[in-house]
């Protein structure tokens, strides 16, 4: 495996609210390797975006980093000054935000918004910046870029605006690109196009990508590794094959079962209950109160990360040698069998049934 370019160590973040301290991130340990695509998945409120905003130095004013380190280029990003962080943000680590309409300035042309990054971050003059901005728009699939560079965000469709946001993120020539649910507001066809664009960019620029989503189906054909988050913690991490074909945590089982398919054999499933109140995090395993596989110890003691195999870890007491043998829900096992059958009939990899 390539070297780790970002290491998150025991990260704890809370937010001051009128109701008290909300413990949004509760001890995350994570490494990001050069050239990979790491998907971070989980329900809304699990801590996905907060984790990556900490990397960018973009946490809200009411946020407090209670503990932890984020090591990048032998420096702790959490201890840098605003000026030092500004030198990294955009040029070393860039971010694609979820809603392009709020990420773009409606009063400026898209050309102005791209060239501004090129001038400030890479020292281009105006002529060089305009030429490079056109190249970036071409790379991101905006046709007639020389003409459209002078247009405003409202003159583009939702999918085109997302492509423009990607072009702005690429303008600083970053090593790490964070995509915060970049396909959520788009229809399925445009989602697939944006994902293919990100794959193309990564291959051409050998870029490292963090892909945040609540939908496991979106990352099936784009990620190298997947980290599953729940209640401010990583509960399982492994390769795509590990997570899709050999999931170990009951929450991962729930997410996989909840993925809609076109098969008439599958009924739409929803994980029962609601995520815990992180103003008062529950004792033990935070998912135990929603899991039909919970053991008595889950309500008393938080499980450690058990190693399933090298690179695949899950925080569940079901992996303890003394735990009773549990198997994933029948719906997941049946889906695996159909996917494996399809894989034997095609050269494509991943969960093809979600891309038919």
Secondary structure, DSSP 4 states (H G I P E B T S, - for coil): -PPEEEEEEEEEEEEEETTEEEEEEEEEEEEEETT-EEEEE-STTSSHHHHHHHHHT---TTEEEEEEEEEETTEEGGG--HHHHHHHBTTTEEEE-S-HHHHS-TTSBHHHHHHHHHHHHH---HHHHHHHHHHHHHHTT-TTHHHHTTSBGGGS-HHHHHHHHHHHHHHT--SEEEEESTTTTS-HHHHHHHHHHHHHHHHHHT-EEEEEES-HHHHTTT-SEEEEEETTEEEEEEEHHHHHHS--SHHHHHHHHTS--S-TTPPP---SS----GGGPPSS-TTGGG-TT--GGGGTS----EEEETTEEE--GGGSTTSPP----HHHHHHHHHHHHHHTT-S--S-GGG--
